[in-house]
Amino acid sequence: MIAANLARTALRYGAIAFTILPFLLNLRRAGERAGRLSERLETRERNDAIHRQMLEAASRRPADRRALAERFARVGSEAAAACPPVVEYSAEEQAGAAAEVGELAEGAMVVRMLGDYAVLRDQARACE
């Protein structure tokens, strides 16, 4: 009788432990997921801040300000929301940029980023 009671008690505590253990492991995984999501949010906020700075820098030039104002005035239309403005640069500005890029070190990350930017400009032109 005592042995049976001990066995029942041991089984009961074992069942409780077996029930709680997966819950604890799931909490750990949920915490890891929350941490990853937090990192993604911080990265996105950083990128958004950079994009805002780029937009502000572009909007300082009068021609850019007009183009951006026209685009944002039509934000309600699908075309304006889908097609970002393409900033046009004069031949002198392009020559200056080419000279600056030519002075960069071999394999500079900025050169790769400029290539990506060129693709985005082409896509924006095609969108209009």
Backbone torsions as a table, in degrees:
resi	resn	phi	psi	omega
1	MET	NA	-46.6	179.4
2	ILE	-64.7	-40.6	179.7
3	ALA	-64.7	-39.4	179.5
4	ALA	-66.0	-40.5	177.6
5	ASN	-64.7	-41.1	177.6
6	LEU	-64.0	-40.9	179.5
7	ALA	-64.3	-43.6	178.0
8	ARG	-61.9	-43.8	178.8
9	THR	-62.7	-43.3	178.9
10	ALA	-63.7	-42.6	177.6
11	LEU	-63.4	-40.6	179.7
12	ARG	-61.9	-48.6	179.2
13	TYR	-66.5	-34.7	176.3
14	GLY	-64.5	-42.9	178.4
15	ALA	-64.8	-39.4	178.0
16	ILE	-64.2	-45.9	179.3
17	ALA	-62.9	-40.8	-180.0
18	PHE	-65.9	-30.2	178.4
19	THR	-77.8	-38.6	-176.7
20	ILE	-77.5	-34.0	-176.3
21	LEU	-56.8	-50.3	177.8
22	PRO	-61.4	-34.4	177.4
23	PHE	-62.4	-43.6	179.1
24	LEU	-65.6	-41.0	178.2
25	LEU	-64.8	-38.7	178.1
26	ASN	-66.1	-36.4	176.3
27	LEU	-61.2	-41.2	179.2
28	ARG	-61.4	-46.7	179.2
29	ARG	-63.6	-39.2	179.0
30	ALA	-64.2	-38.3	176.7
31	GLY	-64.5	-40.3	177.8
32	GLU	-64.7	-42.7	178.0
33	ARG	-61.8	-43.2	179.3
34	ALA	-61.8	-39.2	177.8
35	GLY	-63.5	-43.5	178.5
36	ARG	-64.4	-42.1	178.4
37	LEU	-63.7	-37.8	177.8
38	SER	-63.7	-42.0	177.6
39	GLU	-63.0	-42.9	179.1
40	ARG	-62.9	-39.7	179.2
41	LEU	-64.6	-43.6	179.0
42	GLU	-62.4	-41.6	178.7
43	THR	-63.2	-44.5	179.8
44	ARG	-63.2	-41.5	178.6
45	GLU	-63.4	-40.1	176.7
46	ARG	-61.9	-45.7	179.3
47	ASN	-63.5	-40.9	178.5
48	ASP	-62.8	-39.6	178.0
49	ALA	-63.6	-40.5	178.3
50	ILE	-64.8	-43.3	179.2
51	HIS	-62.8	-39.1	176.9
52	ARG	-62.0	-42.5	178.9
53	GLN	-63.5	-40.6	178.7
54	MET	-64.3	-41.6	179.4
55	LEU	-65.0	-40.9	178.2
56	GLU	-65.1	-41.0	178.6
57	ALA	-64.1	-41.6	179.6
58	ALA	-67.1	-32.6	-175.5
59	SER	-80.3	-3.4	179.0
60	ARG	-75.7	-26.2	178.0
61	ARG	-78.9	136.0	-176.2
62	PRO	-55.9	-44.6	-178.6
63	ALA	-64.5	-38.7	179.3
64	ASP	-67.2	-39.0	179.9
65	ARG	-61.2	-43.1	179.2
66	ARG	-63.4	-45.0	-178.9
67	ALA	-62.9	-43.4	179.8
68	LEU	-66.4	-40.0	179.9
69	ALA	-62.6	-40.7	178.1
70	GLU	-63.6	-42.5	-179.9
71	ARG	-64.7	-46.2	-176.2
72	PHE	-71.7	-23.9	177.2
73	ALA	-67.4	-25.4	-178.2
74	ARG	-108.0	26.6	-176.9
75	VAL	-57.1	-30.4	-179.3
76	GLY	-65.1	-25.0	-179.2
77	SER	-82.7	149.3	-177.2
78	GLU	-66.4	-36.0	-177.7
79	ALA	-64.3	-41.9	-179.1
80	ALA	-68.1	-37.4	-179.1
81	ALA	-72.7	-31.4	-176.0
82	ALA	-86.6	-25.6	-174.7
83	CYS	-114.1	107.7	177.9
84	PRO	-73.5	157.0	-179.9
85	PRO	-69.9	146.4	175.6
86	VAL	-105.5	116.2	179.8
87	VAL	-78.0	128.3	178.5
88	GLU	-93.3	140.5	179.4
89	TYR	-116.9	143.1	179.3
90	SER	-71.0	166.7	178.5
91	ALA	-61.9	-37.5	178.9
92	GLU	-65.0	-42.7	178.6
93	GLU	-63.5	-41.4	179.1
94	GLN	-65.5	-40.5	178.6
95	ALA	-64.6	-41.4	177.6
96	GLY	-62.7	-42.4	178.7
97	ALA	-64.6	-40.5	179.1
98	ALA	-63.3	-39.0	178.0
99	ALA	-65.3	-42.0	179.3
100	GLU	-64.6	-41.6	179.4
101	VAL	-65.4	-37.0	178.4
102	GLY	-62.7	-25.4	-180.0
103	GLU	-83.9	-9.3	-177.9
104	LEU	-72.2	156.0	178.4
105	ALA	-66.6	153.0	178.5
106	GLU	-58.7	130.4	177.9
107	GLY	78.2	19.6	-179.2
108	ALA	-63.6	138.5	-178.5
109	MET	-62.8	-31.8	-178.6
110	VAL	-61.3	-35.3	-179.9
111	VAL	-64.1	-43.2	177.6
112	ARG	-63.2	-41.0	179.8
113	MET	-64.6	-38.1	177.8
114	LEU	-64.3	-35.8	175.7
115	GLY	-62.7	-41.6	176.7
116	ASP	-63.2	-39.5	-179.9
117	TYR	-64.3	-38.5	178.9
118	ALA	-62.8	-40.1	177.9
119	VAL	-63.8	-43.5	178.9
120	LEU	-62.5	-39.5	178.1
121	ARG	-63.1	-42.2	178.3
122	ASP	-62.9	-40.6	179.3
123	GLN	-66.4	-38.7	179.6
124	ALA	-66.7	-38.7	177.5
125	ARG	-63.4	-43.2	-179.2
126	ALA	-65.1	-30.1	-178.0
127	CYS	-68.4	-36.5	-177.2
128	GLU	-68.3	NA	NA
